[in-house]
């Protein structure tokens, strides 16, 4: 957050503050310390919300707001672990099936 402030990156700063607010809100609501798993869930939820908003803005002919939402998605995804590619997923499924001796579902 400090580097975004120093660099004058307003979109990044707002997005990080939004994320920190969401994490703090969950901690207050549940009265617990947020775990890494919970933070990942919050990130996924925020990305999903931004995607839905971007779709709505595109349908409403608001490219300026759509662009803002897409920029926030890109910033939030930087904090998420990399998703598996389809080939990596197929390989894992194949390995699991072979280890279990399964030939079908």
C-alpha positions in Angstrom: 0.0 0.0 0.0 2.9 2.4 0.8 4.5 1.8 -2.5 1.2 2.6 -4.3 0.9 5.8 -2.3 4.5 6.8 -3.1 4.1 6.0 -6.8 0.8 7.8 -7.0 -1.0 4.8 -8.3 -4.6 5.7 -7.3 -6.4 2.7 -8.7 -4.0 0.3 -7.0 -4.2 2.2 -3.7 -8.0 2.2 -3.8 -8.1 -1.6 -4.6 -5.7 -2.5 -1.8 -7.7 -0.4 0.6 -10.9 -2.1 -0.5 -9.3 -5.5 0.1 -8.0 -4.5 3.5 -11.5 -3.2 4.4 -13.1 -6.5 3.3 -10.6 -8.5 5.4 -11.1 -6.3 8.4 -14.9 -6.5 8.0 -14.8 -10.3 8.0 -12.6 -10.3 11.1 -15.1 -8.0 12.9 -18.1 -9.9 11.7 -16.8 -13.3 12.7 -14.7 -12.1 15.7 -11.7 -14.2 14.6 -8.3 -13.6 13.0 -8.5 -14.1 9.3 -6.6 -17.1 7.9 -4.9 -17.3 4.6 -7.7 -19.5 3.3 -10.3 -16.9 4.3 -8.2 -14.1 2.6 -8.2 -16.2 -0.6 -12.0 -16.6 -0.3 -12.3 -12.8 0.1 -10.1 -12.2 -2.9 -12.1 -14.6 -5.1 -15.4 -13.0 -3.9 -14.1 -9.5 -4.8 -12.9 -10.7 -8.2 -16.3 -12.3 -8.9 -18.1 -9.1 -7.9 -15.8 -7.0 -10.2 -16.5 -9.4 -13.1 -20.2 -9.1 -12.6 -20.0 -5.3 -12.4 -17.9 -5.1 -15.5 -20.4 -7.2 -17.4 -23.2 -4.9 -16.2 -21.3 -1.8 -17.1 -20.6 -3.2 -20.6 -24.3 -4.0 -21.1 -25.1 -0.5 -19.9 -22.7 1.1 -22.3 -20.4 2.5 -19.6 -16.9 1.6 -20.9 -15.2 4.0 -18.4 -16.6 2.1 -15.4 -16.0 -1.3 -17.1 -12.3 -0.4 -17.6 -12.0 0.6 -14.0 -13.5 -2.8 -12.8 -11.2 -4.7 -15.2 -8.2 -2.9 -13.8 -9.2 -3.8 -10.3 -9.7 -7.4 -11.3 -6.1 -7.5 -12.7 -4.7 -6.0 -9.4 -6.7 -8.4 -7.2 -5.6 -11.4 -9.3 -2.0 -10.6 -8.6 -2.7 -11.7 -5.0 -4.3 -15.0 -6.0 -2.3 -18.1 -6.7 -1.9 -19.0 -10.3 -4.7 -21.2 -11.7 -3.9 -24.6 -13.2 -3.9 -24.8 -17.0 -6.2 -27.3 -18.6 -3.3 -29.6 -19.5 -2.0 -29.5 -16.0 -5.4 -30.3 -14.6 -5.8 -33.2 -17.1 -2.4 -34.6 -16.1 -3.4 -34.5 -12.4 -6.7 -36.2 -13.1 -4.8 -38.9 -15.2 -2.3 -39.5 -12.4 -5.1 -39.8 -9.8 -7.0 -42.2 -12.0 -3.9 -44.3 -12.6 -3.1 -44.4 -8.9 -6.6 -45.5 -8.0 -6.9 -47.9 -10.9 -10.1 -46.2 -12.1 -11.2 -46.6 -15.7 -14.3 -44.4 -15.5 -16.2 -42.1 -13.2 
